[in-house]
Amino acid sequence: MKQLLAACIGILLFGQLAAQERARDYGFTFGVMSPGGWNAITDVPGVKVGHVTLIEGESIRTGVTAILPHDGNMFQEKVPGAVYVGNGFGKLAGSTQVMELGNIESPIILTNTLSVAAGIDGVIDYTFSFPENDRVQSVNALVGETNDGGLNDIRGRHVKAKHVVDAIQKASDGEIEEGNVGAGTGTVAFGFKAGIGTASRVLPQSLGGYTVGVIVQANFGGVLQIDGLPVGKILNQYSFRQNLESADGSCMMVVATNAPLDARNLERVAKRAMMGLAKTGGIASNGSGDYVIAFSTNEAMRIKQGNEAHERVADPPLGNDQMSPLFLATIEATEEAIINALFAAEDMTGKDGRVIRSLPKHEIKTMKK
């Protein structure tokens, strides 16, 4: 009976994911590089993603998304990482230690603005759950946010540490649910319902064959463009159209790769994600928290606790002259991830009865022709 129930749940989940629409379903492609098999950050070996979605009553529309560079003990096996601040109107807990030391020692958590503290608590609880961490007295939890207060009762602080741990424990590879899920449950971009989006690119073997994957929490404004099509202008919906609409908001972008990169070149990769955001029409407004976190899953680059020398078992990190293909892959994957967040999202009614409509996808498909 348990096996039958599990099979039914699996079939139901697969059906939900399969039903999600993405930009490529409407004939849009982005750039010149090929996506990975899932066209998701989980195409990067070792990366897992988990969501907890909180939709309750008329006003709770929020959640948590957890990104795991690997599913081992991250405190004991850190990964090289970097943070780039496109516009710093936000709260990215743990960022200064990553910038200082060049490594990441916890799962990456995305949630809403007033739940960053809960994100930290959840990461600490998760880190302490490993027996070998029994003497740990400092944990650098990396927790990012965007403000979903337009649809969500954000002051209620409904995200708890247990939800964060649950999202981490639910994390899996393969296909990722997008749109109104996890940290994207209550987010809005370009005036449309947005949410979580993801995409990936695989470099040709002649350029190393590495994979770059991106996941975003889209919650910002600007003048929407989809694969160069000026959708916001055509639909007459864009920031400052009547000096009333705000461009403020935030976008959290997480970039993963299996290329052997050190923290310095990961920061250079992170900077290119902002170029992908710009290609969608985002403007990184004064009140927007636009942050990029980048990391490498390459096992030879892992930093074992107490051994900063990296005891490499493979080739050394890529040099500067080998970075340009990874830059292009990051730009393309970021652009597509943001647009996928819009295509996957659905209409939502939230706090105070506010209704945010999803992207008019069929109308946009007609524009493309």
Long-range contacts (C-beta under 8 A, 24 or more apart in sequence): 16-177, 17-175, 17-177, 20-177, 20-178, 20-179, 20-344, 21-343, 21-344, 21-361, 22-178, 22-340, 22-343, 22-344, 23-226, 23-227, 23-336, 23-339, 23-340, 23-343, 25-343, 26-343, 26-361, 26-364, 26-365, 26-368, 27-365, 27-368, 28-226, 28-227, 28-339, 28-368, 29-227, 30-199, 30-227, 30-332, 30-335, 30-336, 30-339, 31-201, 31-328, 31-331, 31-332, 31-335, 31-336, 32-328, 32-332, 33-201, 33-202, 33-203, 33-328, 33-329, 33-332, 34-201, 34-202, 35-199, 35-200, 35-201, 35-202, 35-333, 35-336, 36-200, 36-201, 36-202, 36-211, 36-213, 38-174, 38-175, 38-176, 38-200, 39-198, 39-199, 39-200, 39-336, 40-175, 40-176, 40-198, 40-199, 40-200, 40-213, 40-215, 41-67, 41-176, 41-198, 41-200, 41-213, 41-214, 41-215, 41-254, 41-256, 42-172, 42-173, 42-174, 42-175, 42-176, 42-198, 42-213, 43-200, 43-202, 43-211, 43-213, 44-200, 44-211, 44-212, 44-213, 44-256, 44-257, 44-258, 44-297, 45-211, 45-258, 45-297, 46-70, 46-71, 46-258, 46-297, 47-173, 47-213, 47-256, 47-297, 48-171, 48-172, 48-173, 49-171, 49-172, 49-176, 49-198, 49-215, 50-166, 50-167, 50-168, 50-169, 50-170, 50-171, 50-172, 50-182, 51-167, 51-170, 51-177, 51-181, 51-182, 51-183, 51-196, 52-163, 52-164, 52-166, 52-167, 52-170, 52-182, 53-180, 53-181, 53-182, 53-185, 54-158, 54-159, 54-163, 54-185, 55-185, 56-158, 58-349, 58-350, 58-351, 58-353, 59-152, 59-153, 59-156, 59-350, 59-351, 59-352, 60-152, 60-153, 60-156, 60-158, 61-148, 61-151, 61-152, 61-153, 61-185, 61-186, 61-348, 61-350, 61-351, 62-111, 62-112, 62-115, 62-148, 62-152, 62-154, 62-158, 62-159, 62-183, 62-185, 62-186, 63-111, 63-159, 63-163, 63-167, 63-181, 63-182, 63-183, 63-184, 63-185, 64-109, 64-110, 64-111, 64-115, 64-119, 64-122, 64-159, 64-163, 64-164, 64-166, 64-167, 64-182, 64-183, 65-109, 65-110, 65-111, 65-167, 65-181, 65-182, 65-183, 65-184, 65-196, 65-215, 65-217, 66-107, 66-108, 66-109, 66-110, 66-164, 66-167, 66-168, 66-170, 66-171, 67-107, 67-108, 67-109, 67-110, 67-171, 67-215, 67-254, 67-256, 68-107, 68-108, 68-168, 68-171, 69-104, 69-107, 69-108, 69-256, 69-295, 69-297, 70-297, 70-302, 71-171, 73-130, 73-132, 73-133, 74-104, 74-105, 74-106, 74-107, 74-127, 75-105, 75-106, 75-127, 75-130, 75-133, 75-136, 75-139, 75-305, 76-130, 76-132, 76-133, 76-304, 76-305, 77-302, 77-303, 77-304, 77-305, 78-103, 78-104, 78-105, 78-302, 78-303, 78-304, 78-305, 79-103, 79-104, 79-295, 79-296, 79-297, 79-301, 79-302, 79-303, 80-104, 80-261, 80-262, 80-263, 80-266, 80-295, 80-296, 80-301, 80-303, 81-142, 81-263, 81-266, 81-293, 81-294, 81-295, 81-296, 82-263, 82-264, 82-266, 82-267, 82-269, 82-270, 82-293, 82-294, 82-295, 83-267, 83-270, 83-291, 83-292, 83-293, 83-294, 84-267, 84-270, 84-271, 84-273, 84-274, 84-291, 84-292, 84-294, 85-290, 85-291, 86-274, 86-277, 86-284, 86-290, 86-291, 86-292, 87-284, 87-285, 87-286, 87-288, 87-289, 87-290, 88-289, 88-291, 89-248, 89-250, 89-286, 89-287, 89-288, 89-289, 90-144, 90-145, 90-146, 90-250, 90-288, 90-289, 90-290, 90-291, 91-116, 91-144, 91-145, 91-289, 92-142, 92-143, 92-144, 92-145, 92-252, 92-289, 92-291, 92-293, 93-119, 93-120, 93-141, 93-142, 93-143, 93-144, 94-120, 94-140, 94-141, 94-142, 94-143, 95-142, 95-291, 97-140, 98-140, 98-142, 98-293, 101-263, 102-262, 102-263, 102-264, 102-266, 103-263, 103-303, 104-142, 104-293, 104-295, 105-139, 105-140, 106-139, 106-140, 106-141, 106-142, 107-142, 107-168, 107-171, 108-142, 108-143, 108-144, 108-254, 108-293, 108-295, 109-141, 109-142, 109-143, 109-144, 109-164, 109-167, 109-168, 110-143, 110-144, 110-145, 110-146, 110-182, 110-183, 110-217, 110-252, 110-254, 111-143, 111-144, 111-145, 111-159, 111-164, 111-183, 112-145, 112-146, 112-147, 112-148, 112-149, 112-152, 112-154, 112-159, 112-183, 112-186, 113-145, 113-146, 113-147, 113-148, 113-149, 113-154, 114-154, 114-155, 114-157, 115-145, 115-157, 115-158, 115-159, 116-143, 116-144, 116-145, 118-157, 118-159, 118-160, 118-161, 118-163, 118-164, 119-143, 119-145, 119-159, 119-164, 121-161, 121-164, 122-160, 122-161, 122-162, 122-163, 122-164, 122-165, 122-167, 122-168, 123-164, 123-168, 125-161, 125-164, 125-165, 126-164, 126-165, 126-168, 142-293, 144-217, 144-252, 144-291, 144-293, 145-183, 145-250, 145-252, 145-289, 146-183, 146-187, 146-217, 146-219, 146-220, 146-249, 146-250, 146-251, 146-252, 146-289, 147-219, 147-249, 147-250, 148-185, 148-186, 148-187, 148-219, 149-186, 149-351, 150-186, 150-188, 150-350, 150-351, 150-354, 150-356, 151-186, 151-187, 151-188, 151-348, 151-350, 151-351, 151-354, 151-356, 152-185, 152-186, 152-350, 152-351, 153-351, 176-215, 178-340, 178-341, 178-344, 178-345, 179-341, 179-343, 179-344, 179-345, 179-346, 180-344, 180-345, 180-346, 180-348, 183-217, 183-252, 184-217, 184-218, 184-219, 184-341, 184-345, 186-348, 186-350, 187-217, 187-218, 187-219, 187-249, 188-219, 188-249, 188-356, 189-218, 189-219, 189-220, 189-221, 189-249, 189-251, 189-338, 189-341, 189-342, 190-220, 190-221, 190-222, 190-223, 190-224, 190-232, 190-237, 190-238, 190-239, 190-281, 190-342, 191-221, 191-237, 191-238, 191-245, 192-224, 192-237, 192-342, 192-345, 192-356, 192-357, 192-358, 192-359, 193-342, 193-345, 193-346, 193-347, 193-348, 193-356, 193-357, 193-358, 193-359, 194-218, 194-219, 194-341, 194-342, 194-345, 195-341, 195-344, 195-345, 196-341, 196-344, 197-336, 197-337, 197-338, 197-339, 197-340, 197-341, 197-342, 197-343, 197-344, 198-337, 198-340, 199-332, 199-333, 199-334, 199-335, 199-336, 199-337, 199-340, 200-333, 201-328, 201-329, 201-330, 201-332, 201-333, 202-329, 203-325, 203-326, 203-329, 207-325, 208-259, 208-318, 208-322, 208-325, 210-257, 210-258, 210-259, 210-326, 211-257, 211-258, 212-255, 212-256, 212-257, 212-259, 212-269, 212-326, 212-329, 212-330, 212-333, 213-255, 213-256, 213-257, 213-333, 214-253, 214-254, 214-255, 214-256, 214-273, 214-276, 214-330, 214-333, 214-334, 214-337, 215-253, 215-254, 215-337, 216-251, 216-252, 216-253, 216-254, 216-334, 216-337, 216-338, 216-341, 217-250, 217-251, 217-252, 217-341, 218-251, 218-338, 218-341, 218-342, 219-249, 219-250, 219-251, 220-247, 220-248, 220-249, 220-250, 220-251, 220-277, 220-282, 220-284, 220-285, 220-288, 220-290, 221-245, 221-246, 221-247, 221-248, 221-249, 221-282, 221-283, 221-285, 221-288, 222-247, 222-280, 222-281, 222-282, 222-283, 222-285, 223-281, 223-283, 224-280, 224-281, 224-342, 225-279, 225-280, 225-281, 226-280, 226-339, 226-364, 227-339, 229-364, 229-367, 229-368, 231-364, 231-367, 232-281, 234-367, 235-360, 235-363, 238-281, 239-283, 239-285, 246-285, 246-287, 247-283, 247-285, 247-287, 247-288, 248-285, 248-286, 248-287, 248-288, 249-285, 249-287, 249-288, 250-288, 250-289, 250-290, 250-291, 251-277, 251-282, 251-288, 251-289, 251-290, 251-291, 251-338, 252-289, 252-291, 252-293, 253-277, 253-290, 253-291, 253-292, 253-293, 253-334, 253-337, 254-292, 254-293, 254-294, 254-295, 255-292, 255-293, 255-294, 255-295, 255-330, 255-333, 255-334, 256-294, 256-295, 256-296, 256-297, 257-294, 257-295, 257-296, 257-297, 257-298, 257-326, 258-296, 258-297, 258-298, 259-296, 259-298, 259-318, 259-326, 260-296, 260-298, 260-300, 260-301, 260-314, 260-315, 260-316, 260-317, 260-318, 261-296, 261-298, 261-301, 261-317, 261-318, 261-326, 262-301, 262-317, 265-317, 265-318, 265-320, 265-323, 266-294, 266-295, 266-296, 267-294, 268-323, 268-327, 269-294, 269-323, 269-326, 269-327, 269-330, 270-294, 272-327, 272-328, 272-330, 272-331, 272-334, 273-330, 273-331, 273-334, 275-331, 275-334, 276-330, 276-331, 276-332, 276-333, 276-334, 276-335, 276-337, 276-338, 277-334, 277-335, 277-338, 279-331, 279-335, 280-335, 280-338, 280-339, 282-338
